[in-house]
């Protein structure tokens, strides 16, 4: 199977979301192959379909002063953060074509991120109760997906060089008793430019492209 890579660089969330929707429509119609959209967002808190606003601790006025947007999305899950230094991936994949369930897909995403971190000599793990990838009780990668007519959208966010202060306006993923972390706190010289090609190649390996 072929995989198309679309690297948006640093892009506003809404612009990337529109491209996602267009790519999903094209994939459903068979006009494009499976696609991996990569992006680094401007600071934004995104709400899942059933997010509890109580997990957003700052008012919209305070968020505006901090330069952080608040956006409603169509993915599952609670509120999360996207921003500079975070590698976000939006796979647009036909699960029907590869005979994969949604649960299997989520597990593949976790396996992908665990393997990427392993290639940088970082040990991490998945948690069936709290989806995502973790290091010592702190989340380093969040997941949030949506599947319509067997085609995926939304995806994963891996913290590479994130300003951790930007998480203080929310309870990430609605999990009160665990923290978040970033790869640069473990490997100070890490950059998105170093991680991105490793993630792309690992994605091809895990999903057999």
WOGIZI-V621438 format. One record per backbone hydrogen bond with DSSP energy under -0.5 kcal/mol. CO is the residue of the C=O (numbers start at 0). NH is the residue of the N-H. If there is no record, write none. Layout:
# WOGIZI-V621438
((CO:NH) (CO:NH))
This chain:
# WOGIZI-V621438
((1:33) (3:5) (3:35) (4:6) (5:7) (5:37) (8:10) (8:39) (10:41) (11:15) (12:16) (13:17) (14:18) (15:19) (16:20) (17:21) (18:22) (19:23) (20:24) (21:25) (22:26) (23:27) (24:28) (25:30) (25:31) (26:29) (33:3) (34:36) (34:91) (35:5) (35:37) (36:89) (37:7) (38:87) (39:10) (42:68) (43:45) (43:81) (44:70) (45:79) (46:72) (47:50) (50:52) (51:54) (52:55) (54:56) (54:170) (58:62) (59:63) (60:64) (61:65) (62:66) (62:67) (63:66) (66:68) (68:44) (70:46) (74:48) (78:172) (79:45) (81:43) (82:85) (83:162) (84:159) (84:160) (85:87) (86:157) (87:38) (88:90) (88:155) (89:36) (90:92) (91:34) (92:94) (92:151) (93:97) (94:99) (95:98) (100:104) (101:105) (102:106) (103:107) (104:108) (105:109) (106:110) (107:111) (108:112) (109:113) (110:114) (111:115) (112:116) (113:117) (114:118) (115:119) (116:119) (116:121) (117:120) (124:133) (128:130) (131:126) (132:139) (132:140) (133:124) (134:137) (136:178) (137:134) (138:180) (139:158) (140:132) (141:156) (143:154) (144:75) (145:152) (147:150) (149:94) (149:95) (150:147) (152:145) (154:143) (155:88) (156:141) (156:158) (157:86) (157:159) (158:182) (159:183) (161:163) (162:165) (163:166) (164:167) (166:169) (168:56) (168:57) (169:171) (170:173) (171:174) (173:175) (178:138) (181:184) (182:185) (182:186) (186:189) (190:193) (190:194) (191:195) (192:196) (193:197) (194:198) (195:199) (196:200) (197:201) (198:202) (199:203) (200:204) (201:205) (202:206) (203:208) (204:207))
